[in-house]
């Protein structure tokens, strides 16, 4: 390999931006946004480097808006692409995460970075794209459902020690750091256009999603099934409830506990043959579950927000 290899990782994010377009005959078809970058003279899927402190999702949505002019609704994850970025004599590793993103409003204006945008059928887009890794991401989109229901399964944020708490465990609250996590989760969860918020009937779970509820003006509905006391013995009922929520083609946030989430995610993945690329369950973390009907289609682990 020519050039000096640097271990400094470039993190970037983007999306397959799509819309429904009515044909002359009245039938709808899917169109994909493909952009031309004069600097590289290539056709690509919109993406860009993350700004300091940005999450992958925040950066992906921002970059898509800056390059296309469209505000989007976040859909299912499309995985990540790794490759080596050549710039002069320096070669650096680059990782780009992608999501399906439905265009909702906006319009394209040419700029120095992007001088043309075309709305193309998936087949046309595949032919015009310059890079193999972009075609791979497009194929991931094409092979799956266009519309999915989403369940964001949140483990409650940091709470005080159970051994130090003298009251009922249901009433154990978030710590100061936990509240900071809950506030930071708003930045992430609000990107999904949430329609429903559910919490286990434990104070720390409700507190974790309270800032989100306040920010987007939705009530919190408590459900015992998603608590460590309600789940044992009702695993089938809880799983069925989760599938019903996923089939609704809406986005639902559920705040639950460490004794529930890993088992639920594992049961879903085993029954529906979905590989879990990562498996963790830290406080303040999120499992983003995408459903095709009542079937789990994909699962992505989002680590907890960092707080001081």
N, C-alpha and C positions, 0 to 999 in steps of 0.2 A: 504494500500500500504506500503510495507516494504521500509525502507530507509528514508533519509531526502529529502524533496522536495525543489528544488531550483527554483526560478523564473527567473534565468538567461537563456535566450533563446539561443538555438543552431540553427543557420541558415546554411542551406546546399542546394546544388543544384546538379542536374544530368540530365541524359537523357536516353530515349529509343533509343539506337543506332541501326540503321538498314541498310541493304544493299539488293540489288537485286542480286540474284544468279540464273544462268541458270541451269535448270535441264538437264538431259541426253537427254530428248526429245526435248529440245530447248525452252521450256516454262520457263519464269522467275518466281521466288518465292521470298518472303520476308524472310530474316533471321534476327534474333535479337541477339545482343551481350549480353551474360550473363557471369558474372565473379565469380570466386571462391576466397574467402578471407580466408586464412589459420588461421588468428587470431581468426575468429569467426566460422570457418568451415561452411560457408554458401555460397549459390549461390544467387547473387543479381544483380540488375540493377546498373550500375556505377553511383556513386555520391560521394560527400564529403563536408566537412565544407568549408565555405567561408573564405578567408584570409581577414585581416583588410583592409577596403576600397574597397573591390571588390563588384561589383553588382552581383545579382543572375545569370545573364546570363554569365558574365565573369567567375565566379566561377564554374558554371556548365560545361562550355566548357573546362576549365583548368582541372578540376577533371576527366572528361571523357578522355581527352588526357593522363593524368598521369596514369590512371588505365587501359586503353585499348591500347594506342599507336596510336590511330586514330584521324586524324583531321576531323572535321565534319561540315556539313552545317546545320545551325539552322532551324528548322521547327516550327510547331505549338506548342503552350503551352499545356501541359498535366495536368495543375493544380498543387496543392500542397497536401502534406500529413503531418498530424500532429500526433505525438506520443510521448511517454515518453521514454527518453533514460536513461538506468540504467548503472551506472558505480560505482562499489563498493557499498558504502552505500548512494550514492548521486543519486537522480533522477531529470533529467532536461527535460523541454519541448523542442521538436525539430520540426522544420518545414523544409521540403525539397520541393523545386520547381523543376518541371521536364519539359523538352521539347522533342519533337521528334527531332532526330539528325541523318542525313544521313551520313554514313561513306564515306569519299571521298578519303583519302590516309592514308598510315601508315601501321604499322604491330605491332603485340603484342609481347612483351618480358616479360617473367615472372619476378616478383619482390617479395620482402618480403611481400608486402601488398596484391598483387594479383598474384597467382601462376598459374592460368589457365583461359583461355577465350574460350568459345564455341559459335559458330554461330549456332543458332537453329531456327526452325520454331516457330511461335508464340505459337502453341499448345505444342510443346516440351518445350519451355521456361517456359510456365505457370506451367508445371508439375515439373520442376526442381527447380524453385524459392523457397527459404526457407520462405520468409515473405509474409504475406497476403497483406501488403501495396504495395509491389512490384508487386504482381499479379494484384492489383487494377489499378496501373499505366499502366501496360501492356494492360489491357482491355480498358483503355481510348484510347490508341494508336490504338488498333485493331478495335475499333468501329468507328473510323473516317477515313478520306481519308489519304492515305500515302503521296501523293504529294499535296501541297496546294500553291496557290498564296498568297503573303503577301503584305499588304499595311501598312506602318508605318506612321500614321497620327500624325504629330508633331505640337504642338502649339509653335509659335515663342517664343524665349527666352525673358528675361527681357528687356524692352525698357523704354525710358524716359516717364514722365507723359504727357498725351495728353494735359492737361490744361497748362503745361509749354512750350509746343512746339508752335512756331509761324508760322511755315511753313505748307505745305501740309501734311496731316496725312500719306499719302503714303510714305513720305520721312522721317518719324520719325525713328531714328536709334536705335540700341541696346545700352544699357548702358555698362559700363565696366563689370559689373556683368553678363549682358546678353552675352557678348562675351565669358566670362569664361564658361558659360553654354553651348554655342555653341561648344566650344572646347571639353568640357567633353562629349557632345552628340556623338562625333566621336567614342569614346570608345564603346559606346552602339550600335549605328547604323551600324558600320562597321562589327559587328559580324553577320549581316544578309546577307552578300554578295549582296549588293544593286546593281541593274542594272539600275535604273532610279531615277532621282531626280527632283521633281516638286515643285514649290513655288507659292504661291499667289503673285500677282504683287504689293507687298508692300515691301519696302526696308528692314524692320526688319525681314520679313519672309525669303527673299533671304539671308540676312546676317546670319541667324540662321543655314542654311545648307551650307554656303560657306566653312567653315572648312572641312566638310565632302566631298564636291565636290573636294576640293584641295587634300585631303588625298587619295581619291580613283580614281581621274582622270576622273570624269564625269562632263558633263555640267549641268547647272540648267535651266530647262524649266519653264517659267512663264505662269500660267494659271489663268485668271481672275475668273473663276468659283469658285475657292477655296478661294476667298477673301470676306470680309464682304460687299463689294460693288457689287460684281458679283453674289454672291449666292442668295440673295433675289429675288424671282420671277423665279429662275432657279433651284429650289431644285430638280426637277425630272431629269433635265439634269446632274446636279452635281452627283446625286446618280447613274445614269446610267454610267457616266464616271468612278466613283469609282469602280463599279462592273466590268467594262471592264478591268480596271487595275488589279483587283484581279483575274480575269479569265485567265490572261496571263501566269500563273505559273512562274512569276518573282517576284522580290522584289522591290517595289517602295516606295520611301520616298516622302511624301507630307507635306510641311510646310504650315499651314493655321493659322486661327485666332480663338479667343474665341467666336466670334459670329457665327461660322460655325461648328466647330468640335462637340460640344455636340449634336446639332441637327442632324448632319449626322450620328453619332454613334447611336443615339436613333432611328432614322428612320430605319437604317439597322437592328438593333436588334429586333425591333418590327415586321418588315416585314418578317424576317427570323427566328423569335422565338429563339433568342439567349439571354440567361440570362446574364446580366452584373453584375458580382460579385462585382465590384467596379465601381464607377462613379465619376470622377473628371476631371478637365481640367486646371491644373495649367500651368503657362508659363514654357516652356521647357520640358513639359511632352510628353509622346508618347502613342498613342493607337496602339497596334500591332493587326492588323486585318488579320485573316486567311480565305481564300476563297476556297470553293469547287466549281469549275466553277464560275458562277456569284453569287453564294449564300454565304453569310457570315456563316462561320462554328464556329468561336470562336473569342472572343475579350478580350484582356488583357491590363489593364492599367499599364503603367510603369511610376513611379513618376519622376519628374525632378531631374537632378543631383544636388547634394549639392555643393554650391560654397561659398567661404568666402565673 
